[in-house]
């Protein structure tokens, strides 16, 4: 019954839609890296500019979500885990096809973004802050307007000055109309115009935005810290590896030597230390007993 319904549905699909799905299937099968971008709130002029800048680095296509899902369904037998991309087809989705590394793709798209003013109703991508300092405004109603946006201000040198750094919108919150207006007047552009990379598929693995946007320097710093902590743990636990064996042998040698000295165990490696220890003890006794 379901198969018959599906067959009937396909029979009524417009031919051009079938061609779109067919082309998507071809692109998915030919490219190892498939990304999902959200084109929502991206003005057409900026989109055209970005496509021109990034031409040759990847191929991007935008169509209806339903057609993308159909293409994904047709390729999941060859592309393991590709169906997981469906969960990331939000907003106005488009697919990016490339042979670039997913993280390199993310960096390329991030660098191509440009700052933009905030609009009422938009969601803050991160905490939006207004920094302390002087403004170009003369004293007047602007002070009350800043206060309505939660910004403390005063008059310094004949101009309105913001008294302290203030987070006016927290990450994930909607931007209120008055706040958007104040940010525009202050020249604060907290938004970014560009292709919003949501997720990338590679060899059965889905890399979400949170992973792709990890700062490289921070990532390397964490790796170095993890390696150092693992090394210290292995040494403390006495776990021999290629990296720890020399340190462990040196530690064992010192521990054995200290034990031998503490217990007065005569051995060729510590006999001179024991004789020196005995001499110091003898001198201490001599001094305590006041012997000549």
Secondary structure as GFF3:
##gff-version 3
##sequence-region A 1 292
A	DSSP	alpha_helix	2	11	.	.	.	ID=ss1
A	DSSP	alpha_helix	15	30	.	.	.	ID=ss2
A	DSSP	beta_strand	33	38	.	.	.	ID=ss3
A	DSSP	alpha_helix	44	54	.	.	.	ID=ss4
A	DSSP	beta_strand	59	62	.	.	.	ID=ss5
A	DSSP	alpha_helix	65	75	.	.	.	ID=ss6
A	DSSP	three_ten_helix	82	88	.	.	.	ID=ss7
A	DSSP	beta_strand	93	98	.	.	.	ID=ss8
A	DSSP	alpha_helix	102	111	.	.	.	ID=ss9
A	DSSP	beta_strand	114	116	.	.	.	ID=ss10
A	DSSP	beta_strand	128	130	.	.	.	ID=ss11
A	DSSP	beta_strand	133	138	.	.	.	ID=ss12
A	DSSP	alpha_helix	142	148	.	.	.	ID=ss13
A	DSSP	beta_strand	153	156	.	.	.	ID=ss14
A	DSSP	beta_strand	159	162	.	.	.	ID=ss15
A	DSSP	beta_strand	166	169	.	.	.	ID=ss16
A	DSSP	alpha_helix	177	186	.	.	.	ID=ss17
A	DSSP	beta_strand	191	193	.	.	.	ID=ss18
A	DSSP	beta_strand	196	202	.	.	.	ID=ss19
A	DSSP	beta_strand	205	208	.	.	.	ID=ss20
A	DSSP	alpha_helix	209	212	.	.	.	ID=ss21
A	DSSP	alpha_helix	216	237	.	.	.	ID=ss22
A	DSSP	alpha_helix	245	262	.	.	.	ID=ss23
A	DSSP	alpha_helix	271	289	.	.	.	ID=ss24
###
